């Protein structure tokens, strides 16, 4: 069965195995060989990153047509009102290079499993912060940050909690777990085309 690594990526770690000073890289944390990120997570974002060495599984995770829902915990500046939440949910936010699909968005309390960020976020004494849970099936460049900024609430901290059924539960910051993925979760191969039947050749005729 294909193997899948679930890694809780800290802030500031770049999503590649080759060194890239001054950032830490995946090789500083993940000792498994011949695995690669299935999708990316920005250097200034934290949370769940999936890695595998199986090409079919990587395709299953990253191909938009499979619509794996990604769940983010987002700390924003200010407290989004009903209109802002409705705009996030409705889709159609024009982010310049694309318009968003409908999403799930709701205000939440700070999740219990949150760890202190190093370095800490910048906070302004006169402006409160709040937490959102946002679920999207897309994965465009810095999409969640651009969405919250578009409705007037800049993102201060972004943590990916889940990709599909895979979550951060019981994975400490900077730690990873390895699991085997049953074949049922793999993309179904397309049936091979029916081979063309060759005509039977009769005995060679003497010319």
DOFI-607670 format. One record per residue (C-alpha): x, y, z; residue in one letter; residue number from 0. Coordinates in Angstrom, 2 decimals. Example, Ala and Ser with C-alpha at 12.3 -4.5 7.8 and 13.67 -1.06 7.14 Angstrom:
# DOFI-607670
     east    north       up  type  seq
    12.30    -4.50     7.80     A    0
    13.67    -1.06     7.14     S    1
END
This chain:
# DOFI-607670
     east    north       up  type  seq
     0.00     0.00     0.00     X    0
     1.22     3.55    -0.70     X    1
     2.69     5.40     2.27     X    2
     1.60     8.86     3.30     X    3
     3.37    11.24     5.67     X    4
     1.31    13.72     7.71     X    5
     3.58    16.55     8.87     X    6
     2.71    19.45    11.16     X    7
     4.77    22.18     9.49     X    8
     6.02    25.03    11.69     X    9
     6.04    28.66    10.61     X   10
     9.08    29.56     8.52     X   11
     9.75    26.08     7.11     X   12
     9.95    26.02     3.32     X   13
     8.18    23.18     1.48     X   14
    11.23    21.59    -0.12     X   15
    13.95    19.19     0.99     X   16
    16.89    21.13    -0.40     X   17
    18.38    23.75     1.98     X   18
    17.26    27.33     1.47     X   19
    18.87    29.58     4.12     X   20
    17.77    31.37     6.18     X   21
    14.69    29.10     6.18     X   22
    14.56    25.60     7.56     X   23
    13.50    22.96     5.04     X   24
    11.63    19.65     5.18     X   25
    14.87    17.68     5.55     X   26
    15.35    19.31     8.96     X   27
    12.23    17.48    10.17     X   28
    11.27    14.55     7.93     X   29
    13.75    11.68     7.77     X   30
    11.81     9.52     5.30     X   31
    13.49     9.24     1.92     X   32
    11.90     9.59    -1.53     X   33
     8.75    11.42    -0.47     X   34
     7.60    14.76    -1.82     X   35
     4.93    17.31    -0.87     X   36
     1.46    16.61    -2.26     X   37
     0.55    20.26    -2.66     X   38
     2.23    23.16    -0.93     X   39
     1.92    25.26     2.19     X   40
     3.38    28.77     2.21     X   41
     6.50    29.36     4.27     X   42
     4.59    31.78     6.51     X   43
     1.73    29.31     7.02     X   44
     1.59    26.41     9.46     X   45
    -0.08    23.06     9.84     X   46
    -0.83    19.97     7.82     X   47
     1.38    19.04     4.89     X   48
     1.01    15.68     3.14     X   49
     3.99    13.93     1.56     X   50
     4.19    10.76    -0.49     X   51
     6.44     9.03    -2.98     X   52
     3.51     7.54    -4.86     X   53
     2.64     9.50    -8.00     X   54
    -0.94     8.25    -8.24     X   55
    -1.67     9.15    -4.63     X   56
    -0.06    12.56    -5.06     X   57
    -2.32    13.16    -8.07     X   58
    -5.36    12.05    -6.07     X   59
    -4.56    14.60    -3.37     X   60
    -3.66    17.56    -5.57     X   61
    -5.90    17.28    -8.64     X   62
    -8.76    19.82    -8.26     X   63
   -11.25    17.45    -9.88     X   64
   -11.13    15.26    -6.75     X   65
   -12.25    18.29    -4.70     X   66
   -10.54    17.38    -1.44     X   67
   -11.76    19.96     1.06     X   68
    -9.02    21.84     2.88     X   69
    -9.82    23.21     6.33     X   70
    -7.97    26.27     7.62     X   71
    -7.92    28.00    10.98     X   72
    -7.36    31.67    10.30     X   73
    -6.58    34.40    12.81     X   74
    -7.64    37.74    11.36     X   75
    -7.43    41.36    12.37     X   76
   -10.84    42.50    13.57     X   77
   -14.06    40.54    14.01     X   78
   -15.75    39.72    10.67     X   79
   -19.39    40.76    10.48     X   80
   -22.23    38.83     8.86     X   81
   -21.73    40.55     5.51     X   82
   -18.06    39.55     5.37     X   83
   -18.85    35.93     6.27     X   84
   -21.62    35.85     3.67     X   85
   -19.22    37.13     1.00     X   86
   -16.68    34.43     1.85     X   87
   -19.36    31.74     1.67     X   88
   -21.04    32.90    -1.50     X   89
   -18.00    32.69    -3.76     X   90
   -17.40    35.00    -6.66     X   91
   -14.82    37.10    -4.81     X   92
   -12.72    38.71    -7.52     X   93
    -9.09    38.21    -6.51     X   94
    -7.73    39.56    -9.77     X   95
    -6.54    36.41   -11.49     X   96
    -9.60    34.33   -10.57     X   97
   -12.95    34.39    -8.79     X   98
   -13.48    32.13    -5.80     X   99
   -15.87    29.21    -5.59     X  100
   -18.34    29.02    -2.69     X  101
   -16.67    28.22     0.63     X  102
   -17.58    27.45     4.22     X  103
   -16.68    30.17     6.71     X  104
   -17.58    30.66    10.36     X  105
   -16.29    32.38    13.47     X  106
   -14.76    30.00    16.03     X  107
   -13.06    30.19    19.38     X  108
    -9.29    29.79    19.32     X  109
    -8.74    26.05    18.79     X  110
    -7.46    24.23    21.86     X  111
    -4.58    22.54    20.07     X  112
    -3.03    25.83    18.90     X  113
     0.65    26.21    19.79     X  114
     2.55    29.50    20.32     X  115
     3.91    30.84    17.05     X  116
     7.57    31.76    16.74     X  117
     7.84    34.62    16.03     X  118
     4.49    35.80    17.43     X  119
     2.03    37.64    15.22     X  120
     1.95    41.42    15.23     X  121
    -1.03    42.72    17.20     X  122
    -2.35    46.25    17.52     X  123
    -3.65    47.08    20.97     X  124
    -6.66    48.98    19.68     X  125
    -7.82    46.26    17.25     X  126
    -9.06    42.86    18.45     X  127
    -8.34    39.64    16.60     X  128
   -10.60    36.66    15.95     X  129
   -10.46    33.16    14.52     X  130
   -12.25    31.80    11.47     X  131
   -12.62    28.28    10.15     X  132
   -12.59    28.36     6.36     X  133
   -13.09    25.33     4.12     X  134
   -12.28    25.45     0.41     X  135
   -11.90    22.88    -2.35     X  136
    -9.55    25.08    -4.37     X  137
    -5.89    25.76    -3.71     X  138
    -4.82    28.89    -5.56     X  139
    -1.76    30.91    -4.57     X  140
    -2.27    32.43    -1.09     X  141
    -5.98    32.11    -1.62     X  142
    -7.23    32.21     1.97     X  143
    -5.13    35.26     2.83     X  144
    -6.40    37.05    -0.26     X  145
   -10.01    36.12     0.54     X  146
    -9.96    37.55     4.07     X  147
    -8.16    40.69     2.90     X  148
   -10.76    41.15     0.16     X  149
   -13.59    41.30     2.71     X  150
   -11.63    43.68     4.94     X  151
   -10.03    41.40     7.54     X  152
    -6.32    40.74     6.93     X  153
    -4.94    37.34     7.92     X  154
    -2.46    37.41    10.78     X  155
    -1.95    33.67    11.16     X  156
    -2.91    30.73     8.94     X  157
    -2.98    27.08    10.02     X  158
    -4.13    24.25     7.77     X  159
    -5.96    21.80     9.99     X  160
    -7.18    19.21     7.50     X  161
    -7.02    17.95     3.92     X  162
   -10.01    15.73     3.29     X  163
   -10.16    13.24     6.17     X  164
    -6.51    13.76     7.17     X  165
    -6.08    16.11    10.15     X  166
    -3.52    17.49    12.58     X  167
    -5.06    15.61    15.49     X  168
    -2.39    14.12    17.78     X  169
     0.51    15.45    15.68     X  170
     2.72    17.84    17.63     X  171
     4.29    20.85    15.94     X  172
     7.32    19.79    13.90     X  173
     6.39    16.10    14.17     X  174
     5.10    13.69    11.54     X  175
     3.31    10.36    11.37     X  176
     3.40     7.75     8.65     X  177
     0.41     5.76     7.50     X  178
    -0.42     3.30     4.75     X  179
    -3.27     4.27     2.45     X  180
    -5.61     1.46     1.33     X  181
    -5.97     0.96    -2.39     X  182
    -9.62     2.03    -2.13     X  183
    -8.39     5.60    -1.66     X  184
    -6.34     5.50    -4.84     X  185
    -7.60     6.90    -8.15     X  186
    -9.46     4.31   -10.15     X  187
    -7.43     3.48   -13.26     X  188
    -9.20     3.88   -16.56     X  189
   -10.05     0.55   -18.15     X  190
    -7.71    -0.39   -20.92     X  191
    -9.15    -0.16   -24.38     X  192
   -10.30    -3.42   -25.89     X  193
    -7.44    -4.77   -27.97     X  194
    -8.06    -4.86   -31.65     X  195
    -8.57    -8.36   -32.92     X  196
    -6.17    -9.27   -35.64     X  197
    -7.49   -11.15   -38.60     X  198
    -6.39   -14.73   -38.88     X  199
    -3.86   -15.32   -41.52     X  200
    -4.49   -18.19   -43.84     X  201
    -1.79   -20.37   -45.31     X  202
     0.65   -18.58   -47.53     X  203
    -0.32   -18.78   -51.13     X  204
     2.22   -19.80   -53.67     X  205
     2.45   -17.13   -56.26     X  206
END
